[in-house]
Amino acid sequence: MPRKSKFISHKNNHKLQEIGRLILSFMNEKSSKIYNYKQIADGIDYKNPRQREQVIQALHKLIADDRIKEVEKGKYIVNLKIEGTLTGVIDFNQTGNAYVKVEGLEEDIFVHSKNVKHALQGDTVLIVTYHFKGKKLEGSVLEVLERSREEFVGTFQLIKHKDFGFVVSDKKSINTDIFIPKGKMLDANDGDKVLVKMLRWDSNSKNPEGEIIKVLGAPGEHETEIHSILAEYGLPYSFPEEVEKEANEIDRQIHDSEVAKRRDMRNILTFTIDPKDAKDFDDALSIRKLQNGNWEIGVHIADVSHYVTPGTSLDDEAYDRATSVYLVDRVVPMLPEVLSNDVCSLRPNEDKFTFSAVFELDDNANVLNQWFGRTVTHSDRRFTYEEAQERIETKQGDLAEEILTLDRLAKILRKDRINKGAITFDRSEVRFNLDENNEPVGVYFKISKDSNHLIEEFMLLANRKVSEFISLNGKGERTNLTFIYRIHDDPDPVKLEALREFVGTFGYQMNLANTKKVAESLNKLLKDVKGKGEENMIETLAMRSMSKAVYSTEPIGHYGLGFEFYTHFTSPIRRYPDLIAHRLLQHYLDGGKSVSQQEYEEKCKHCSNMERLAADAERDSIKFMQVKFMEKHLGEVFTGVISGVAEFGFWVQIPENGAEGLIKLRDLMDDSYMFDAKNHLVYGTRTGNQYQLGDKVKIKVMKANLIQKQLDFKIVE
């Protein structure tokens, strides 16, 4: 039963209107569904006779207001055809204006800042639409149906000589300050960074009212800002006591009775290849040559499901977190350290319980046989990516022959994957060298080499084959068993067409005739722009044309990888979906019946949402560290590349350190500049000067704002 939201917008505090909003909020979750009165009453948790009478009265009022329809006696549906009104999620930009995303509509509805009412970022709102001055469709918020969140991070401003203050949000998308009355300030001082909980927002009040629930520290300080990022996204940085206790009490022994239930692979050469600073080893590879000349390759994954079982506090906490979060200076793990770095981690020279995908491959990397199940393994060696790369390049060192064999097979798998439609985005990731005080002393880029691709290809193989094993029977027919998939939808055709038109101005061609041609064109485009001035711009636009990969029980395929079926199976220490995949695979290996699709779809949505939050937090931590690094370079001049263009300015990225800063149009004094969205540029109305996405420009670093995580640049002629 859906949970009643605490933060439903109130209007004149009238009880029936309040119940009406609860009803609409509930019914809008599935706006095409027909509900009876009992389902609605249960859905909003109104169960006693008095409450049910109020529900009936509220339903009559909603019918009278044309908000819902009675399709037959006692059965109701949301009136989606009510003139000019729509329900959607609101998204603010930096100017205070917003767009409302309505399911089923291709274009978002623009809402001017003066018409957003009491809506905040991510809220579900009811809007009325109209054509402003006969132009494009616009909207105005009528009411907030449901708040997306209740806690915000900001800076406390005490109003001197008064008994109150305000919290100013760090995020520009939060378009209001939160009023803090006397007695709700905790022990915050003026200027402190705080976490505030919104309590109410009366219809006649300019600002919402809140209370400070945590003082994070002085703005700009390293620990304050990192904890602020975690608080902003609702990410915990410690485990509850009962979870830690449960984790510490886990039996770490490798018992013979458990070994007897598993395939014993401890006598087969096995090793891990990971980053040099890794502490949690999710996966290991084993290799041996079979008597028939083929290769047996084992992909061995930490058997987290053996230790973390449903119904425990440990499992509940892992599910809530859903993923480990990798900030610039720390990891916020999904599992307590005793599990992630010790019990489950495939450390060298230790017997470990694993869940394995074992393949027989010929010399052309064709999969001839496969086996999935629980195993016990023993890692003989831990390699860093650098050590493995050294063996690939020099053909020298211990286990060089085995690594070279794996590398050769991986390259065949990779080539085959690309030939079948996989897209090859090989974008480097920025990393920081930190001193003992977490100060950034240098920047470097993580670039994928053959050793990275080696691990990647065998993990992809395991993920693909596990999902195929569950999804298809021996005849290649769909089994329709519920499973968790990693899906990636086809690119947006409108964005692809815009990309084709745009790259055409640079002399590049794209064939959009079908899915395969699109993939071929994208790969050729990415290859052709390498080393060119427009490389960054076109790579960026190509990425933006792609859909976002998410988790789902619907196997629509993974466009970017070119796979019909794909899952995440290989990282259960740091991703909850992989743990779900392990449990379901074992369930089906044991002959279990298909599980509830609805239940697992909810789990998929939760994991996708948490993944997005983690990615946003990671991005914010990188931005913070980049700004911190650039503080030492105020006044210096760099050559940068325009990485984004908007109506109020454009962003410039410095290639050697990845730092990105904003140049506001109002600061360009030589002309008055206009924004051309179609061509990703701004142009001077008198001079005709242009600044386009991908252009090289000289800039001076003017300002480094640690709190806003923003750099301001100035064009240098």
VEXTILUM-613951 format. One line per 8 residues: number of its first residue (from 1); their letters; for each residue x, y, z of C-alpha. Coordinates in Angstrom, 3 decimals. Example, Ala and Ser with C-alpha at 12.3 -4.5 7.8 and 13.67 -1.06 7.14 Angstrom:
# VEXTILUM-613951
1 = AS = 12.300:-4.500:7.800; 13.670:-1.060:7.140
//
This chain:
# VEXTILUM-613951
1 = MPRKSKFI = 0.000:0.000:0.000; 1.480:3.371:-0.983; 2.697:5.413:1.957; 0.876:8.618:2.724; 3.155:11.583:2.081; 3.785:13.892:5.001; 4.210:16.864:2.769; 1.017:17.263:0.808
9 = SHKNNHKL = 0.253:20.883:-0.050; -2.620:22.299:2.045; -5.137:24.852:0.769; -7.094:26.888:3.314; -6.591:23.967:5.670; -9.920:22.557:4.581; -10.133:18.869:5.509; -11.891:17.678:2.374
17 = QEIGRLIL = -9.420:19.469:0.143; -6.601:17.890:2.105; -8.128:14.417:1.621; -8.758:15.258:-2.040; -5.069:15.980:-2.532; -4.151:12.685:-0.856; -6.549:10.883:-3.183; -5.177:12.628:-6.279
25 = SFMNEKSS = -1.601:11.931:-5.223; -2.438:8.236:-4.797; -4.434:7.935:-8.039; -1.822:9.834:-10.063; 0.755:7.107:-9.336; -1.110:5.077:-11.948; -3.275:7.667:-13.627; -4.767:5.245:-16.169
33 = KIYNYKQI = -6.032:2.781:-13.512; -9.657:2.538:-12.380; -10.013:2.437:-8.547; -12.976:1.572:-6.336; -13.723:3.497:-3.185; -12.182:0.807:-0.897; -8.870:0.764:-2.853; -8.661:4.549:-2.582
41 = ADGIDYKN = -9.432:4.568:1.157; -6.809:1.828:1.751; -4.328:3.616:-0.528; -4.396:6.803:1.578; -4.617:4.860:4.863; -8.112:6.109:5.789; -9.678:2.987:7.322; -12.033:3.734:10.172
49 = PRQREQVI = -15.748:4.457:9.476; -15.457:8.218:10.113; -12.447:8.497:7.790; -14.167:6.459:5.074; -17.149:8.807:5.209; -14.749:11.705:4.636; -13.218:9.847:1.655; -16.697:9.520:0.078
57 = QALHKLIA = -17.328:13.256:0.566; -13.905:14.111:-0.902; -14.596:11.876:-3.932; -17.898:13.707:-4.580; -16.077:17.042:-4.391; -13.353:15.850:-6.831; -16.046:14.690:-9.280; -17.811:18.057:-8.970
65 = DDRIKEVE = -14.495:19.819:-9.670; -13.879:17.593:-12.737; -10.667:16.295:-11.170; -11.784:12.647:-11.374; -14.522:10.773:-13.272; -16.921:8.080:-12.034; -16.708:5.551:-14.891; -19.384:3.346:-13.303
73 = KGKYIVNL = -21.044:3.303:-9.927; -18.351:3.332:-7.240; -15.407:3.220:-9.697; -13.171:6.224:-10.356; -10.349:7.348:-12.651; -8.225:10.520:-12.846; -9.693:12.955:-15.377; -6.646:13.429:-17.597
81 = KIEGTLTG = -8.692:15.309:-20.164; -9.612:18.132:-17.809; -9.113:21.280:-19.815; -5.618:22.654:-19.526; -4.408:20.749:-16.442; -1.543:18.291:-16.262; 0.431:16.474:-13.555; 4.211:16.108:-13.689
89 = VIDFNQTG = 7.567:16.545:-11.967; 9.078:20.028:-11.790; 12.729:20.750:-12.627; 14.227:24.198:-11.919; 17.123:25.820:-13.763; 19.609:28.356:-12.407; 17.453:31.334:-13.416; 14.531:30.294:-11.180
97 = NAYVKVEG = 12.384:29.253:-14.126; 11.291:25.636:-14.360; 10.093:22.869:-16.642; 7.484:20.263:-15.792; 8.021:16.790:-17.212; 4.660:15.173:-17.947; 4.537:11.454:-18.730; 3.323:10.930:-22.292
105 = LEEDIFVH = 4.333:14.416:-23.498; 7.414:14.726:-25.701; 8.234:18.284:-24.624; 8.453:19.588:-21.076; 6.140:22.476:-20.098; 7.883:25.787:-19.315; 6.889:27.510:-16.045; 8.046:31.079:-15.378
113 = SKNVKHAL = 9.603:31.736:-11.945; 6.647:33.924:-10.923; 4.260:30.991:-11.558; 6.009:28.195:-9.610; 3.959:28.864:-6.424; 5.312:26.734:-3.528; 6.934:24.064:-5.702; 10.490:22.899:-5.062
121 = QGDTVLIV = 12.909:20.875:-7.154; 11.587:17.387:-7.994; 8.073:17.910:-6.569; 5.045:16.364:-8.247; 2.796:19.280:-9.222; -0.561:20.021:-10.827; -0.236:22.733:-13.469; -2.654:24.629:-15.669
129 = TYHFKGKK = -1.416:25.220:-19.222; -1.991:28.127:-21.590; -0.466:29.740:-24.650; 1.366:32.868:-23.488; 0.737:35.709:-25.946; -0.215:33.083:-28.498; 3.275:31.552:-28.431; 4.632:28.321:-27.003
137 = LEGSVLEV = 2.673:26.356:-24.405; 3.449:27.443:-20.817; 2.231:26.353:-17.426; 1.444:27.682:-13.990; 1.576:25.571:-10.810; -1.849:25.168:-9.192; -0.670:23.045:-6.287; 2.012:20.696:-5.052
145 = LERSREEF = 0.666:17.154:-4.963; 3.707:15.578:-3.365; 7.055:16.772:-2.047; 10.121:14.956:-3.403; 12.170:15.559:-0.258; 12.043:17.109:3.187; 15.723:17.732:4.018; 18.063:20.302:2.467
153 = VGTFQLIK = 21.649:21.505:2.936; 22.368:25.214:3.175; 24.007:28.092:5.041; 22.349:29.465:8.170; 21.824:33.230:8.300; 20.904:34.532:11.746; 18.889:37.758:11.649; 20.668:39.902:14.243
161 = HKDFGFVV = 18.593:41.317:17.099; 15.789:38.936:16.068; 14.818:35.510:17.309; 14.855:33.844:13.903; 16.989:33.102:10.849; 16.970:31.594:7.363; 18.727:28.695:5.667; 19.901:29.538:2.148
169 = SDKKSINT = 20.166:26.347:0.072; 23.449:25.393:-1.597; 21.548:24.343:-4.701; 20.431:27.118:-7.020; 17.541:24.895:-8.061; 16.006:25.343:-4.563; 14.317:28.657:-5.211; 13.468:29.782:-1.671
177 = DIFIPKGK = 15.080:30.299:1.742; 13.746:28.284:4.673; 12.561:30.234:7.732; 13.955:28.992:11.080; 12.013:30.204:14.161; 13.344:30.479:17.683; 13.822:27.085:19.299; 14.449:25.332:15.952
185 = MLDANDGD = 18.043:26.505:15.394; 19.788:23.680:17.276; 23.195:25.176:18.197; 23.925:26.676:14.764; 25.909:29.898:14.510; 25.503:32.505:11.811; 27.280:31.298:8.654; 27.325:27.582:9.583
193 = KVLVKMLR = 26.606:24.952:6.966; 23.542:22.978:8.202; 21.046:20.256:7.353; 17.487:21.576:7.632; 14.168:19.731:7.705; 11.166:21.477:6.144; 8.168:21.331:8.461; 5.393:23.235:6.684
201 = WDSNSKNP = 4.650:25.870:4.077; 1.382:27.670:4.648; -0.408:29.033:1.613; -0.124:32.629:2.845; 3.589:32.390:3.773; 6.387:33.579:1.510; 8.856:31.006:2.923; 8.549:27.471:4.238
209 = EGEIIKVL = 9.280:26.855:7.912; 11.911:24.388:9.020; 14.167:23.201:11.807; 17.912:22.619:11.805; 18.603:18.930:12.502; 22.384:18.865:12.055; 25.214:21.405:12.073; 27.766:20.353:9.442
217 = GAPGEHET = 30.500:22.926:10.142; 32.134:25.995:8.621; 31.492:26.466:4.861; 34.435:25.761:2.568; 36.194:23.383:4.989; 36.948:19.997:3.491; 35.056:17.764:5.964; 32.104:20.154:6.044
225 = EIHSILAE = 31.724:20.160:2.269; 32.105:16.382:1.872; 29.547:15.747:4.660; 27.315:18.380:3.028; 27.395:16.478:-0.267; 26.411:13.253:1.496; 23.639:15.015:3.459; 22.355:16.770:0.322
233 = YGLPYSFP = 21.716:13.423:-1.340; 20.576:11.660:1.818; 23.583:9.342:1.822; 24.730:7.968:5.208; 28.382:8.051:6.214; 28.182:5.523:9.065; 26.389:2.250:9.704; 23.796:1.777:12.463
241 = EEVEKEAN = 25.162:-0.076:15.487; 22.976:-3.175:14.949; 24.238:-3.498:11.346; 27.880:-3.315:12.431; 27.142:-5.853:15.182; 25.504:-8.254:12.705; 28.449:-7.919:10.309; 31.036:-8.563:13.052
249 = EIDRQIHD = 29.210:-11.699:14.188; 29.283:-13.377:10.755; 31.013:-16.769:10.709; 34.132:-16.365:8.564; 35.178:-20.009:8.614; 35.383:-22.039:5.410; 33.556:-25.110:6.724; 33.959:-28.483:5.019
257 = SEVAKRRD = 30.193:-29.006:5.140; 29.685:-25.876:2.991; 32.622:-26.712:0.683; 30.986:-30.084:-0.003; 27.949:-28.273:-1.516; 30.137:-26.318:-3.942; 32.435:-26.880:-6.911; 35.962:-26.821:-5.516
265 = MRNILTFT = 38.215:-24.773:-7.810; 40.993:-23.964:-5.342; 43.591:-25.949:-7.290; 43.112:-23.920:-10.494; 45.276:-20.844:-11.115; 43.243:-17.802:-10.039; 44.144:-14.106:-9.698; 42.623:-10.652:-9.376
273 = IDPKDAKD = 43.368:-7.501:-11.404; 42.257:-4.255:-9.732; 43.221:-0.584:-9.221; 46.320:-0.142:-7.061; 44.319:1.473:-4.220; 41.503:-1.136:-4.231; 40.589:-2.803:-0.936; 37.459:-4.696:-1.999
281 = FDDALSIR = 38.077:-7.397:-4.605; 34.743:-8.355:-6.174; 36.028:-10.551:-8.960; 38.800:-12.960:-9.904; 39.695:-14.868:-13.072; 40.881:-18.462:-13.313; 42.468:-20.000:-16.392; 43.611:-23.457:-17.425
289 = KLQNGNWE = 44.143:-25.265:-20.689; 41.917:-28.301:-21.204; 43.068:-31.579:-22.708; 41.140:-30.804:-25.914; 43.193:-27.628:-26.402; 40.402:-25.259:-25.376; 40.527:-22.810:-22.482; 38.534:-22.962:-19.282
297 = IGVHIADV = 38.022:-19.413:-18.038; 36.334:-18.932:-14.678; 34.808:-15.602:-13.698; 34.599:-15.810:-9.909; 32.524:-13.310:-7.978; 32.444:-12.747:-4.219; 29.518:-14.777:-2.837; 27.965:-11.947:-0.838
305 = SHYVTPGT = 24.570:-13.701:-0.865; 26.037:-16.476:1.317; 26.708:-13.958:4.102; 24.039:-11.300:3.560; 20.601:-12.874:3.754; 17.083:-11.384:3.376; 15.302:-10.278:6.531; 18.465:-9.137:8.342
313 = SLDDEAYD = 19.349:-5.569:9.356; 22.479:-5.987:7.242; 20.458:-6.752:4.125; 17.940:-3.968:4.788; 20.770:-1.438:5.123; 22.500:-2.716:1.962; 19.205:-2.405:0.055; 18.579:1.126:1.337
321 = RATSVYLV = 22.059:2.214:0.226; 21.870:0.100:-2.980; 25.393:1.102:-4.036; 28.791:2.151:-2.733; 29.514:5.835:-3.285; 32.999:6.790:-4.476; 33.846:10.346:-3.455; 37.237:11.895:-4.214
329 = DRVVPMLP = 38.716:11.178:-0.800; 36.681:8.251:0.556; 34.315:5.417:-0.185; 30.904:5.258:1.434; 30.449:1.477:1.185; 27.236:-0.457:0.693; 28.437:-3.083:3.186; 30.376:-2.664:6.448
337 = EVLSNDVC = 34.143:-2.817:6.036; 34.462:-6.206:7.717; 32.467:-7.667:4.790; 33.586:-5.490:1.870; 37.304:-5.509:2.619; 37.677:-8.803:4.506; 35.053:-11.582:4.625; 33.766:-11.266:1.030
345 = SLRPNEDK = 36.823:-9.723:-0.622; 38.805:-12.146:-2.837; 42.144:-11.403:-1.163; 45.278:-13.269:-2.271; 46.281:-16.530:-0.594; 42.901:-17.006:1.100; 40.134:-19.547:0.426; 36.875:-17.755:-0.418
353 = FTFSAVFE = 33.277:-18.646:-1.204; 32.415:-17.458:-4.688; 29.615:-17.498:-7.238; 31.083:-18.405:-10.604; 30.463:-18.387:-14.325; 32.810:-20.924:-15.915; 33.269:-20.951:-19.690; 34.958:-23.267:-22.164
361 = LDDNANVL = 36.384:-21.111:-24.969; 38.194:-22.130:-28.123; 41.124:-20.149:-29.534; 38.689:-17.832:-31.339; 36.902:-16.985:-28.064; 33.746:-18.893:-29.031; 31.849:-20.070:-25.944; 31.428:-23.848:-26.340
369 = NQWFGRTV = 30.211:-24.691:-22.831; 29.173:-22.818:-19.721; 28.422:-23.553:-16.068; 26.981:-21.352:-13.316; 26.988:-22.077:-9.622; 28.541:-21.663:-6.204; 32.227:-22.433:-5.818; 35.157:-22.197:-3.438
377 = THSDRRFT = 38.281:-20.550:-4.884; 41.761:-19.460:-3.851; 43.382:-16.352:-5.358; 47.060:-17.040:-6.017; 48.067:-13.499:-6.896; 46.826:-9.933:-6.756; 47.716:-7.808:-9.794; 47.263:-4.088:-10.195
385 = YEEAQERI = 46.142:-2.894:-13.630; 49.615:-1.440:-14.112; 51.311:-4.787:-13.366; 48.975:-6.642:-15.760; 49.557:-3.968:-18.420; 53.327:-4.383:-18.033; 52.994:-8.123:-18.832; 50.839:-7.366:-21.883
393 = ETKQGDLA = 53.332:-4.822:-23.202; 56.638:-6.550:-22.304; 55.485:-10.197:-22.400; 57.634:-10.640:-19.267; 56.984:-11.402:-15.602; 55.131:-14.007:-13.555; 51.930:-15.363:-15.152; 52.699:-13.381:-18.329
401 = EEILTLDR = 51.600:-16.294:-20.537; 48.215:-16.577:-18.822; 47.588:-12.828:-18.913; 48.576:-12.678:-22.591; 46.136:-15.505:-23.384; 43.312:-13.702:-21.553; 44.230:-10.445:-23.305; 44.135:-12.127:-26.740
409 = LAKILRKD = 40.733:-13.701:-26.056; 39.396:-10.433:-24.619; 40.401:-8.527:-27.751; 38.480:-11.013:-29.916; 35.411:-10.636:-27.658; 35.693:-6.850:-27.824; 36.039:-6.758:-31.616; 33.053:-9.094:-32.011
417 = RINKGAIT = 30.992:-6.917:-29.674; 31.753:-3.747:-31.650; 30.988:-5.518:-34.936; 27.568:-6.437:-33.508; 26.678:-2.855:-32.640; 28.377:-1.882:-29.341; 29.287:1.811:-28.962; 32.851:2.575:-27.856
425 = FDRSEVRF = 32.879:5.605:-25.596; 36.379:5.587:-24.119; 36.214:8.747:-22.000; 38.906:9.381:-19.400; 37.969:10.060:-15.757; 39.576:12.774:-13.638; 41.405:11.716:-10.445; 43.276:13.681:-7.754
433 = NLDENNEP = 46.515:13.180:-5.890; 45.773:14.208:-2.298; 48.187:15.014:0.542; 47.712:13.890:4.161; 45.241:16.772:4.738; 43.162:15.818:1.683; 44.452:18.836:-0.201; 44.668:18.280:-3.976
441 = VGVYFKIS = 48.312:18.497:-5.035; 47.854:17.151:-8.565; 45.343:15.984:-11.145; 45.560:12.979:-13.464; 43.227:11.138:-15.810; 42.258:7.488:-15.515; 42.616:6.070:-19.029; 41.495:2.544:-19.936
449 = KDSNHLIE = 44.258:0.343:-21.322; 44.376:-3.292:-22.469; 44.485:-4.604:-18.869; 41.271:-2.668:-18.071; 39.636:-3.952:-21.267; 40.701:-7.532:-20.374; 38.749:-7.460:-17.093; 35.880:-5.521:-18.680
457 = EFMLLANR = 35.337:-8.083:-21.462; 35.204:-11.103:-19.160; 32.867:-9.301:-16.767; 30.642:-8.369:-19.724; 30.711:-11.995:-20.868; 29.623:-13.252:-17.440; 26.883:-10.609:-17.137; 25.533:-11.372:-20.604
465 = KVSEFISL = 25.638:-15.169:-20.287; 23.983:-15.206:-16.845; 21.081:-13.096:-18.146; 20.755:-15.266:-21.298; 20.829:-18.444:-19.178; 17.826:-17.252:-17.168; 15.955:-15.581:-20.045; 16.197:-18.286:-22.725
473 = NGKGERTN = 15.646:-22.041:-22.709; 17.721:-24.584:-24.610; 15.763:-23.849:-27.793; 16.422:-20.106:-27.555; 12.822:-19.347:-26.534; 11.921:-16.822:-23.829; 11.374:-18.361:-20.388; 9.583:-15.244:-19.026
481 = LTFIYRIH = 11.229:-15.781:-15.642; 11.385:-12.563:-13.616; 14.960:-11.293:-13.412; 16.849:-8.049:-12.871; 18.311:-6.621:-16.088; 20.596:-3.736:-16.867; 18.845:-2.039:-19.785; 19.805:0.785:-22.111
489 = DDPDPVKL = 17.152:2.070:-24.499; 17.772:3.189:-28.082; 18.946:6.798:-28.503; 16.392:9.575:-28.824; 15.669:9.889:-32.610; 15.158:13.677:-32.327; 18.546:14.116:-30.625; 20.206:11.807:-33.159
497 = EALREFVG = 18.789:13.819:-36.063; 20.001:17.054:-34.433; 23.451:15.443:-33.972; 23.501:14.337:-37.629; 22.647:17.848:-38.820; 25.190:19.467:-36.535; 28.170:17.184:-37.331; 27.292:17.614:-41.016
505 = TFGYQMNL = 28.494:21.235:-40.737; 31.934:19.800:-39.877; 31.872:17.421:-42.856; 30.947:14.244:-40.920; 28.161:11.965:-42.111; 25.789:9.731:-40.154; 23.464:6.990:-41.378; 20.331:6.769:-39.208
513 = ANTKKVAE = 18.514:4.173:-41.357; 18.392:1.513:-38.595; 19.832:0.618:-35.199; 22.905:-1.141:-36.629; 23.699:1.759:-38.998; 23.365:4.245:-36.136; 25.841:2.253:-34.024; 28.292:1.976:-36.943
521 = SLNKLLKD = 27.962:5.711:-37.662; 28.515:6.650:-34.010; 31.632:4.463:-33.748; 33.030:5.883:-36.996; 32.249:9.417:-35.834; 33.995:8.894:-32.471; 37.019:7.431:-34.283; 37.146:10.219:-36.913
529 = VKGKGEEN = 37.049:13.081:-34.373; 39.942:11.709:-32.271; 42.595:14.388:-31.902; 40.527:17.011:-33.763; 39.537:20.377:-32.300; 35.883:19.392:-32.304; 36.512:16.020:-30.522; 35.291:17.093:-27.097
537 = MIETLAMR = 32.215:18.841:-28.447; 31.062:15.974:-30.664; 31.781:13.324:-28.008; 29.709:15.374:-25.547; 26.781:15.735:-27.956; 26.919:12.025:-28.867; 26.776:11.137:-25.151; 23.777:13.457:-24.685
545 = SMSKAVYS = 21.886:11.701:-27.477; 22.094:8.435:-25.524; 19.486:7.161:-23.099; 20.403:6.491:-19.459; 21.116:2.892:-18.460; 18.822:1.688:-15.626; 17.663:-1.508:-13.911; 14.419:-3.166:-14.970
553 = TEPIGHYG = 12.587:-6.491:-15.052; 11.740:-5.811:-18.719; 14.577:-7.143:-20.932; 14.547:-4.528:-23.704; 18.286:-4.994:-24.301; 21.365:-2.851:-23.813; 21.876:-0.567:-26.799; 25.317:0.756:-25.850
561 = LGFEFYTH = 26.772:-2.742:-25.427; 24.838:-4.272:-28.310; 23.388:-7.064:-26.095; 19.846:-8.418:-26.215; 20.085:-9.575:-22.568; 22.344:-8.081:-19.933; 22.519:-7.959:-16.135; 24.885:-6.873:-13.370
569 = FTSPIRRY = 26.315:-9.951:-11.688; 29.966:-9.154:-11.096; 30.088:-6.566:-8.264; 27.829:-7.611:-5.353; 30.165:-6.046:-2.761; 29.376:-2.571:-4.103; 26.037:-2.933:-5.981; 22.805:-4.356:-4.611
577 = PDLIAHRL = 21.387:-5.304:-8.070; 24.240:-7.818:-8.405; 23.239:-9.347:-5.077; 19.648:-9.645:-6.373; 20.986:-11.316:-9.551; 22.938:-13.869:-7.440; 19.890:-14.742:-5.347; 17.607:-15.106:-8.354
585 = LQHYLDGG = 20.146:-17.180:-10.282; 20.484:-19.601:-7.340; 16.692:-19.671:-6.954; 16.270:-20.714:-10.599; 19.215:-23.159:-10.480; 17.335:-24.823:-7.607; 14.264:-25.154:-9.851; 12.324:-22.292:-8.238
593 = KSVSQQEY = 9.221:-20.755:-9.808; 9.200:-17.239:-11.269; 9.101:-14.517:-8.602; 6.806:-11.453:-8.467; 7.655:-9.055:-11.289; 5.987:-6.128:-9.530; 8.061:-6.636:-6.361; 11.327:-6.783:-8.284
601 = EEKCKHCS = 10.412:-3.851:-10.543; 10.103:-1.723:-7.377; 13.563:-2.916:-6.315; 14.882:-1.999:-9.781; 13.454:1.528:-9.549; 14.956:2.025:-6.089; 18.405:0.801:-7.222; 18.289:3.032:-10.325
609 = NMERLAAD = 17.375:6.067:-8.201; 20.145:5.402:-5.687; 22.648:4.904:-8.499; 21.670:8.319:-9.904; 22.032:9.972:-6.475; 25.444:8.347:-5.976; 26.593:9.567:-9.422; 25.411:13.117:-8.598
617 = AERDSIKF = 27.223:13.025:-5.251; 30.400:11.743:-6.897; 30.148:14.519:-9.512; 29.705:17.170:-6.790; 32.746:15.892:-4.892; 34.864:16.087:-8.066; 33.614:19.645:-8.728; 34.475:20.638:-5.151
625 = MQVKFMEK = 37.983:19.224:-5.448; 38.522:20.878:-8.838; 37.511:24.260:-7.424; 39.798:23.649:-4.439; 42.673:22.779:-6.779; 42.053:25.884:-8.918; 42.082:28.188:-5.855; 45.869:28.074:-6.163
633 = HLGEVFTG = 45.645:29.295:-9.763; 43.561:32.468:-9.380; 44.645:35.084:-11.915; 46.425:32.536:-14.129; 45.687:32.162:-17.843; 44.803:28.817:-19.474; 43.684:27.599:-22.882; 40.339:25.839:-22.559
641 = VISGVAEF = 37.581:24.290:-24.660; 33.938:25.434:-24.567; 32.122:22.456:-23.019; 28.554:23.775:-22.700; 26.455:26.712:-23.897; 23.323:28.200:-22.278; 21.177:31.322:-22.546; 23.067:33.024:-19.676
649 = GFWVQIPE = 26.655:32.038:-20.583; 28.976:29.205:-21.514; 31.297:26.788:-19.736; 34.963:26.317:-20.524; 36.910:23.193:-19.569; 40.684:23.199:-19.069; 41.944:19.979:-20.733; 45.006:19.418:-18.533
657 = NGAEGLIK = 43.051:19.254:-15.263; 39.383:18.850:-16.238; 38.320:21.979:-14.291; 35.246:23.701:-15.704; 34.292:27.332:-15.220; 31.494:29.639:-16.293; 31.719:32.743:-18.432; 28.587:34.851:-17.993
665 = LRDLMDDS = 27.305:36.637:-21.100; 26.831:39.806:-19.089; 30.600:39.844:-18.451; 31.391:39.939:-22.195; 31.800:43.695:-22.638; 32.614:43.849:-26.367; 29.037:43.160:-27.539; 25.528:42.061:-26.610
673 = YMFDAKNH = 25.349:38.262:-27.048; 22.414:36.020:-28.016; 21.987:32.274:-27.539; 21.546:29.946:-30.561; 20.419:26.614:-29.046; 20.316:24.723:-32.353; 23.967:25.407:-33.190; 25.237:25.356:-29.565
681 = LVYGTRTG = 26.708:28.854:-29.718; 26.316:32.452:-28.624; 26.869:35.323:-31.056; 27.399:39.082:-30.815; 24.515:41.079:-32.323; 26.861:43.836:-33.650; 30.227:42.170:-34.221; 29.016:38.720:-35.205
689 = NQYQLGDK = 31.596:37.207:-32.805; 30.793:33.584:-32.011; 31.580:31.263:-29.129; 30.600:27.696:-30.044; 30.683:24.365:-28.250; 34.152:22.865:-28.859; 35.902:26.193:-29.596; 39.319:26.822:-28.014
697 = VKIKVMKA = 39.480:30.009:-25.940; 41.974:31.712:-23.637; 40.634:32.311:-20.154; 41.744:33.801:-16.853; 40.644:32.189:-13.554; 38.764:34.961:-11.711; 36.888:33.331:-8.833; 36.759:29.988:-7.003
705 = NLIQKQLD = 33.589:29.494:-4.922; 33.983:26.358:-2.779; 30.450:26.523:-1.400; 28.757:26.750:-4.809; 31.474:24.462:-6.287; 31.785:26.976:-9.102; 34.664:28.587:-10.996; 34.266:31.915:-12.797
713 = FKIVE = 36.451:32.558:-15.833; 37.054:35.625:-17.977; 37.846:35.623:-21.688; 41.362:36.838:-22.460; 41.805:38.304:-25.922
//
